[in-house]
Amino acid sequence: MGARVGVDAGTRTGNAKQRWPTTLWIVRHGESSGNVARDAAHAAGLADIAIDTRDVDVPLSGLGERQAEALGRWFADLPKLERPSVVLSSPYMRAQQTAEIITRVTCTDDRVLKIAHDERLREKEFGILDRLTRTGIEQRYPDEANRRALVGKFYYRPPAGESWADVVLRLRSVLDSVSLHYAGERVLIVAHQVVVLCLRYLLESMDEKTILAIDREGDVANCSVTEYGLLDGDEAMQLARYNYVAPLKREGAPVTEEPDDNGAAR
């Protein structure tokens, strides 16, 4: 998992007209208390996931904090001119906390690295299926379970929720903003599993079949790194790493790959 696939992360371009960051890291948040609650509900065969807050307010678990600290130390070990210079985060608490821990650990000098929260990076919205396990969905909304099976997860939109395609639409404008404001910077994005996959879909000009095949290979690990970089003369960013978890293993932080809080509807 997470093998480096192409670009030298240290490569920088001297093209003043470039439209992309020199490096773009996309990180899924650390393990959350919602991930833990979801696993417990599935293990017990329950219909409901025991989360007593809004999805936006679900915090990191203790393990999630350890994972974020481990990743922060990995960034801190990079040469100063190769560390993140811009941090963008989903406004959801688990992503905010991950970004805050990473930046605190990464900034080993007096430099202050501010975090910009962007609601377009938020978790996919599950609508009426929120906090239900697969069992719960099949029991309470059998018609929706059948419709999702027919339409497929990329285009299926639960009532009052979003499809993957809906997430892609809002992420298109995120990439426009990154291109407009952060060309030549080193940008770290902290968000959610579906956001990581949908950004890959956009950055690599994939189709539905390709991104769903990647999704079927396994979940995006908590605090894993997906990295893009530029080579001299490139006009598009190139994938360097995907689902890279070596920073966690190096620090002895367990790797977790739980789906997001409502993985059945993901």
C-alpha positions in Angstrom: 0.0 0.0 0.0 1.1 3.5 -0.7 4.1 2.9 -3.0 5.6 5.9 -4.6 4.5 5.9 -8.2 6.2 8.6 -10.1 7.2 12.1 -9.1 10.2 13.1 -7.0 8.6 15.2 -4.2 11.6 17.4 -4.1 11.4 18.5 -7.7 10.4 22.1 -8.2 9.5 24.0 -11.3 11.0 27.3 -12.3 8.0 28.2 -14.5 6.6 31.5 -13.1 3.4 30.9 -15.1 2.6 27.6 -13.5 -1.0 27.2 -12.4 -0.6 24.5 -9.8 1.2 24.1 -6.4 4.6 22.5 -6.6 3.3 19.9 -4.2 -0.2 18.9 -3.1 -0.8 16.6 -0.2 -4.3 15.2 0.4 -4.8 13.6 3.8 -7.7 11.8 5.3 -8.4 12.7 8.9 -7.3 10.5 11.7 -9.5 7.8 13.2 -12.7 9.4 14.6 -15.0 8.4 17.4 -17.6 7.9 14.7 -15.3 5.3 13.0 -15.1 3.5 16.3 -18.9 3.6 16.9 -19.6 2.4 13.3 -17.3 -0.6 13.8 -19.1 -1.4 17.1 -22.5 -1.2 15.5 -21.5 -3.5 12.6 -19.9 -6.0 15.0 -23.1 -6.2 17.0 -25.4 -6.4 14.0 -27.2 -3.1 15.0 -29.2 -0.9 12.7 -28.0 2.4 14.2 -24.6 3.8 14.8 -24.3 5.3 18.3 -23.3 8.9 17.6 -24.9 11.5 19.8 -23.6 14.6 17.9 -23.9 16.1 14.5 -21.6 14.5 12.0 -19.8 17.9 11.7 -19.0 17.7 15.5 -17.6 14.1 15.6 -14.1 14.4 17.1 -10.9 12.3 16.7 -10.4 9.2 18.8 -7.3 9.0 21.0 -5.8 6.8 18.3 -6.7 9.4 15.7 -4.7 12.0 17.6 -1.7 9.7 17.7 -2.0 9.2 13.9 -2.1 12.9 13.3 1.0 13.5 15.5 2.9 10.8 13.7 2.1 12.4 10.3 3.1 15.8 11.7 6.5 14.4 12.6 6.9 13.1 9.1 6.2 16.6 7.7 8.6 18.1 10.3 11.4 15.9 9.1 11.2 17.3 5.6 13.6 20.2 4.7 11.9 23.5 5.6 11.4 24.5 2.0 9.6 21.2 1.3 7.1 21.4 4.1 3.5 22.6 3.6 3.2 26.4 3.2 -0.6 26.4 2.9 -3.1 24.2 4.9 -6.8 23.8 3.8 -9.2 21.8 5.9 -12.7 20.5 6.0 -14.6 22.4 8.7 -15.7 19.0 10.3 -14.1 18.7 13.8 -12.2 15.5 13.0 -10.5 17.1 10.0 -9.9 20.4 11.9 -8.3 18.5 14.8 -6.1 16.5 12.4 -5.0 19.6 10.6 -4.3 21.4 13.9 -2.2 18.6 15.3 -0.2 18.2 12.0 0.6 21.9 11.8 1.5 22.2 15.5 4.0 19.3 15.2 5.3 20.3 11.8 6.1 23.9 12.8 9.3 23.3 14.7 10.4 27.0 14.6 8.6 30.3 15.1 6.7 30.0 11.9 2.9 30.1 12.2 1.0 28.0 9.6 -2.6 29.1 9.5 -5.4 26.7 8.6 -8.1 27.8 6.1 -11.4 26.0 6.6 -13.3 25.4 3.4 -16.9 23.9 3.6 -16.5 22.6 0.1 -14.1 20.0 1.6 -16.8 18.7 4.0 -17.8 15.1 4.3 -20.3 13.6 1.8 -23.8 14.2 3.1 -25.7 11.0 3.8 -29.2 12.5 4.2 -31.8 10.1 5.6 -29.3 7.3 5.7 -27.0 9.1 8.2 -26.0 7.0 11.2 -27.5 3.8 9.8 -25.5 0.6 9.1 -26.0 -1.4 6.0 -28.4 -3.5 8.0 -30.3 -0.4 9.1 -30.6 0.8 5.6 -31.9 -2.5 4.3 -34.4 -2.8 7.2 -35.8 0.8 7.1 -35.3 1.9 3.5 -35.3 -1.2 1.4 -36.3 0.8 -1.7 -33.3 3.0 -1.3 -31.0 0.0 -0.9 -32.4 -1.3 -4.2 -32.1 2.0 -5.9 -28.5 2.4 -4.8 -27.7 -1.1 -6.1 -29.3 -0.1 -9.5 -27.8 3.4 -9.9 -24.4 2.6 -8.4 -22.6 4.4 -5.6 -21.1 7.2 -7.9 -24.4 8.6 -9.0 -26.7 7.4 -6.2 -28.0 10.4 -4.1 -29.8 9.4 -0.9 -32.8 11.7 -0.1 -31.5 14.9 1.5 -28.0 13.7 0.8 -25.3 13.8 -1.9 -23.9 11.5 -4.5 -20.2 11.2 -5.3 -20.9 13.2 -8.4 -22.3 16.0 -6.2 -19.1 16.0 -4.2 -17.1 16.2 -7.4 -19.0 19.3 -8.5 -18.1 21.2 -5.4 -14.5 20.0 -5.5 -14.1 21.3 -9.1 -14.3 24.8 -7.6 -11.9 23.9 -4.8 -9.3 23.0 -7.4 -10.0 26.3 -9.3 -9.4 28.2 -6.0 -6.1 26.3 -5.4 -5.0 27.0 -8.9 -5.9 30.7 -8.6 -4.5 31.4 -5.2 -1.8 28.9 -4.4 0.2 28.3 -7.6 3.8 27.6 -6.6 2.9 26.9 -3.0 3.1 23.6 -1.1 -0.5 22.8 -0.2 -1.8 20.4 2.4 -5.5 19.4 2.2 -7.1 17.6 5.2 -10.5 16.1 4.5 -12.4 12.8 4.2 -12.3 9.5 2.4 -14.7 10.3 -0.4 -13.0 13.7 -0.9 -9.7 12.1 -1.3 -11.1 9.7 -4.0 -13.0 12.4 -5.8 -10.0 14.7 -5.9 -8.1 11.8 -7.5 -11.0 11.5 -10.0 -10.6 15.2 -11.0 -6.8 15.5 -10.9 -6.2 12.4 -13.0 -9.2 12.9 -15.4 -10.7 9.5 -14.4 -14.1 8.1 -15.3 -16.7 6.4 -13.0 -15.4 2.9 -13.7 -11.8 3.7 -12.9 -12.3 5.5 -9.6 -14.7 2.9 -8.3 -12.2 0.2 -9.2 -9.7 2.1 -7.0 -12.3 2.3 -4.2 -12.9 -1.4 -4.3 -9.2 -2.1 -3.7 -9.6 -0.8 -0.1 -10.5 2.1 2.0 -8.3 5.2 2.3 -6.4 4.8 5.5 -6.8 7.4 8.3 -4.0 9.9 8.1 -2.7 8.4 4.9 -1.0 10.7 2.4 -2.0 11.1 -1.3 0.7 13.3 -2.9 0.9 15.1 -6.3 3.9 17.0 -7.7 5.1 18.9 -10.7 8.0 18.1 -13.0 9.7 20.8 -15.0 7.5 21.7 -18.0 4.5 19.8 -16.7 1.1 21.5 -17.0 -0.7 18.9 -14.9 0.1 17.5 -11.5 1.4 13.9 -11.3 0.5 11.3 -8.7 3.5 10.5 -6.5 1.9 8.6 -3.7 -1.5 7.2 -2.8 -2.7 5.9 0.6 0.8 6.2 1.9 1.0 5.1 5.5 4.7 4.7 6.2 4.8 7.9 8.4 2.4 6.1 10.8 4.3 2.8 10.8 7.6 4.6 11.4 6.1 6.1 14.6 4.4 3.0 15.7 0.9 4.4 15.3 -1.6 1.7 14.2 -3.0 2.0 10.7 -6.8 2.0 10.5 -8.8 1.8 7.3 -12.4 2.1 8.5 -14.9 3.6 6.1 -16.3 7.0 7.0 -18.9 7.1 9.7 -21.7 5.8 7.5 -19.7 3.5 5.3 -22.7 1.6 4.1 -24.0 4.6 2.2 -20.6 5.9 1.1 
